[in-house]
Amino acid sequence: MAKRIQAWTAYGPRLEPVKPIKPDELIENIVQATNQSRGSVKAVLDELDVQIENGLRKGAVVRLPNGTHFRPIGKQNGTIRVKVRINPEVKKNVNTHYRGGWLNAENIGKSIAELADLWNEAYPDDPIEP
């Protein structure tokens, strides 16, 4: 018997993978948008990392002017993880104006039961366990 996760993996909607934006490309985009030098953009980004790290090491929440913030979270085993909350406007704009593609777009909004039905139709000899 198949498991529900198999139906989700096969038929669930997900974003199409795209080539990541490399650091040099990001820097070049910022240079073009701001008319700053490549070196100054790189220096500011490097210093931003240092300042975020310094604040997190102190146990502080680090807030950027755009609304994004970083919060250190202590785990039971004594390690620290960092929770990042992106600027809500950025999140809203990505959702509103997303231009990437979807795999299995026709299944957006379907329940896991509906995806299991798709699996059961395609694999009648290996149905999803109830």
N, C-alpha and C positions, 0 to 999 in steps of 0.2 A: 504494500500500500504506500502510495506517495504521501508526502506531507504538504501542508498548506504553503510552506515557504517555497516549495518547488513551483507551485502555481503562481505565486507572487513573482518569483524570479523570472519565470517564462513569460508572463502576461502583464505584470504590473507596469504602470507608466513610470518612466524615468527619463532624465535628461540625456540627450545624446552627448557623448563625450566630445570635447573640442580641445584643440591644442592650447595649453596654458599660455598666458601672457608672461613672457620672460622678463626678468628684472631690467635688462637693457631697454626692452621695448617700452616698459612702463616709464622708465626715466625719460626716454625720448618723447613719449606722449606728454609728460609733464613739462618738459623743456619747450615743446611747441606751444603748449597752452599758456605758459607763463612768461616766456621770453627770458627765463633765468638760464644761467649756464648749466651745462651738464654736471660740472663739479659741484656747484652749489646745491643743486637738487639732490645729488647723491649724498652730500654731506648732511643735509637736513634730514633725509630719510634715515641715514645711519644714526644721527643724534636722537631722532625720535625713538628708535629701538632702544638706545641706551637709557633714555629717560623713562620709557615704559618699564624696562627691566629694573631700574633703580626704585621706582615707585612700588612695583610688585614685590621686590625683595623686602621692602619695609612693611609689607602687609596692606598697603593702601590700594584703594580702587583708583585707577588712572583714567581720567575722563579727557577725551579730546574735544576740541571746540565744536566739532560737527555732531556731537552726540554719541559717538562710539565710545565704549568704555571697556576696560580690562579689569577683571576682578580675580584676585588669588583665592583659591579654594583649597583648604587643607583636607587631605584624605586621611582615613583611619590609619594607614600604614606610614604616615609621617611625610609623604610626598606632597607636593603642591601641584595642582593643575590650574590652568588659567582659563577662565570663562571670558569669552569676548561677546559683547552685545553690540551689534552693528547699529549704526544710526538708523532709526525707524524710517526716515525719509528715503534712505538708500534702499532699504528692503522694499518699501512701497513702490518706488520707481522701478526696481528690477521686476517686481511682479506685474506692474502695469505695462511696462514696455519691453518685456523679454523677447529677444529676437533669436534665441537658440532654438534648437529642434528638440522634439520629444520622440522617444521610442515608445511604441504601444500607446500612442496618443488617443486612440479610439477607446482605450480602457480607463481614461481619466474619470474619476468619480465612481468607478465600480467598486463594490464591496469585495472582500476576500471570498465570500460565498459565490459571487458571480465569477470571479477569477477561477475558483475551484471548478465551477461548471464548465468553463472553457477548457480547463485541463482534462476533465473527465470526458468531454467530447473528443478531444484529440488523443487521449490515452485511455481507452475503455478497459484495457487489460491491467492498468495501474492506476486505479481511481484514488482520489484524495480520501484519506481516512476520515471518518466522521468526527 
